[in-house]
Structure formats: structure tokens, C-alpha cells
Amino acid sequence: MSELESLFPRLSGAEYRVTSPKDWRYNCIAWAAGDTRRWWWPGVPPEDEGYFWPPGAGDEETLDAFVAAFATLGYSPCEGGQAEECWEKVALFANAEGVPTHAARQRPDGSWTSKLGRLEDIGHPLRGLEGEDYGRVVRILRRPRVSTIQQSDTPPLG
């Protein structure tokens, strides 16, 4: 069993792959938002270099604040994680108490990509990261796709 499968048991037997080396500069929320320069999380003072949270999104660790953060990028709630040709999607995860824990971004081919904290970025099935650490998928967001051209794993900075 790999280190990732021990952390995320649902990856065991699932199709997933590591797509980047470990990197401490950005986290899953930033990765889903398209920013690989900063660590996104609410409640961090704006003057802390290397950290970011969208102004007006709410500085609490709540689902509403995370939905508001992605709304600043044009995302709104939708039903279902299936791929839709003209839409980019983000999945928000939360623990049993409803506190957001993770975000994943859907690739144009319908698979999902995540940054695992300070670990690697991986491609994975949507529910492959559900479990004790990240909880479960609680909200899917979408925005119109800028281009239908196949995109790489590294999105443009938002």
C-alpha cells in the first residue's frame, strides 16, 4: 500500500496518479482556484506573505465562506460532479461537523485533481479522497469554461 493509499484508503484499487512533486507554497483550495503561488485559507491576516483569502468571502471556516470565495472566481453551486462540456467544476469537502477541509478541481476529461496539503498534486476519482481526513464531498460548484481546448494540470492564476 502506498503512503497516499494509507492516508486515503478509497484510493486503494482506484485509478489515481501523482501529477507533481510535494510543494509547500499552495494548498488544495489555491490549486482548485488556479493559484500555485499562495496558500488559501480564511482567517489569515492579509499581511501574511504567501497567504490569501478573497476579500469579502468571510473569514470563518464555514461552507458559506468557501462558496463565497469561489464565487469571486465566477463559481456557483450546481448539482452533480459529472463532466459537462462547457463547465469547470470544483468539489468542496467537509468533515462531519460541516467544516470545510478540502477542494478538488475537475479536469476537462471529467477526472479530478487535488493538492494534498503540503504533499503532491494527484489525479483521482471524485470520491477517492473521502474519508477520515477530508470528510465527504458536500458541494459542487461550476463556472462557464473559458475554453474547450484541453487544459493541463496547472491552471492559469486566478
Salt bridges, closest charged atoms under 4 A:
ASP23 OD2 - ARG25 NH2 2.50
ASP35 OD1 - ARG37 NE 3.93
ASP35 OD2 - ARG38 NE 2.69
GLU84 OE2 - LYS89 NZ 2.68
GLU84 OE1 - ARG142 NH1 3.08
GLU88 OE1 - ARG143 NE 2.72
GLU130 OE1 - ARG10 NH1 3.17
GLU130 OE2 - ARG127 NH1 2.80
ASP153 OD1 - ARG107 NE 2.76
